[in-house]
Amino acid sequence: MDSIGPAMVIIFLIVVYMIPTFTAISNDHRNKAGIFVLNLFLGWSLVGWVAALVWAISKGSDEDGHTRITDNSEHQGVDVYSKIERLSALKEKGALTQEEFDKEKAKLLS
């Protein structure tokens, strides 16, 4: 019974230590493996742990350093229409004028 307490503390510390890796996995980061290696070998130092966490939170980029743009063109049409519906609801409630609605709608459709 007395060994359960120290075991729980060790498990808790391992989970906290691996937060950057878990963050990278949950964000489906492009460099999950690199973040894991950095976290595993340099995470014991506060600088290594913070660097791994910042890297895990940052957006992935391609080899040239450009931010990746995912192709979600199939979802863009649905998103535009839902935004127009929300704008229409705001117009009906009186929160937007007809001019403001037309201007925002034109932006979304262009």
C-alpha positions in Angstrom: 0.0 0.0 0.0 2.8 2.4 0.8 4.4 2.0 -2.7 1.3 3.3 -4.4 2.0 6.9 -3.4 5.5 7.1 -4.8 4.4 5.3 -8.0 1.6 7.9 -8.5 4.1 10.7 -8.1 6.5 9.1 -10.6 3.7 8.7 -13.1 2.6 12.3 -12.6 6.1 13.5 -13.2 6.5 11.5 -16.4 3.2 12.9 -17.7 4.3 16.5 -16.9 7.7 15.8 -18.4 6.1 14.6 -21.7 3.5 17.5 -22.1 5.4 18.9 -25.2 5.2 15.5 -26.9 1.5 15.0 -26.0 0.8 18.5 -27.3 2.6 17.8 -30.6 0.6 14.6 -31.0 -2.7 16.2 -30.2 -2.0 19.1 -32.6 -0.9 16.5 -35.2 2.3 18.5 -35.6 4.4 17.7 -38.6 7.6 17.2 -36.5 6.2 15.0 -33.8 9.3 12.8 -33.8 11.7 15.7 -33.5 9.7 17.2 -30.7 9.7 13.8 -28.9 13.4 13.4 -29.3 14.1 16.9 -28.0 11.7 16.4 -25.1 13.2 13.0 -24.2 16.8 14.0 -24.3 16.8 17.7 -23.3 13.6 18.0 -21.5 15.3 17.5 -18.2 16.7 21.0 -18.6 14.1 23.7 -18.3 15.4 25.3 -21.6 15.0 22.0 -23.5 11.5 21.4 -22.1 10.3 25.0 -22.9 11.9 24.7 -26.4 10.0 21.5 -27.1 6.8 23.0 -25.8 7.1 26.1 -27.9 7.9 24.0 -31.0 4.9 21.7 -30.3 2.6 24.7 -30.0 3.9 26.4 -33.1 2.5 25.7 -36.6 4.4 23.4 -38.8 6.2 24.7 -41.9 7.6 23.0 -45.0 11.2 22.5 -45.9 11.6 26.1 -47.2 10.3 27.6 -44.0 6.9 28.6 -45.5 3.9 28.0 -43.4 1.9 25.0 -44.6 -1.5 25.7 -46.1 -3.8 22.7 -46.0 -6.2 22.2 -48.8 -9.7 22.4 -47.3 -11.4 23.7 -50.4 -14.2 21.2 -50.1 -15.0 22.7 -46.7 -14.6 26.4 -47.8 -17.9 26.4 -49.6 -19.8 25.2 -46.6 -17.9 27.6 -44.4 -18.7 30.6 -46.6 -22.4 29.7 -46.7 -22.6 29.3 -42.9 -20.9 32.7 -42.5 -23.4 34.3 -44.9 -26.2 32.7 -42.9 -24.8 34.2 -39.7 -24.5 37.6 -41.3 -28.1 37.3 -42.5 -29.3 36.5 -39.0 -27.4 39.5 -37.7 -29.0 41.7 -40.3 -32.5 40.4 -39.4 -31.8 41.2 -35.7 -30.8 44.7 -36.7 -27.2 44.4 -35.8 -26.1 44.9 -39.4 -27.5 47.3 -42.0 -28.2 46.2 -45.5 -25.1 48.0 -46.7 -22.9 46.3 -44.1 -24.4 42.9 -45.0 -23.8 43.4 -48.7 -20.2 44.5 -48.1 -19.4 41.5 -45.9 -21.2 39.1 -48.2 -19.2 40.4 -51.2 -15.9 39.9 -49.3 -16.9 36.3 -48.5 -17.9 35.5 -52.1 -14.8 37.1 -53.7 
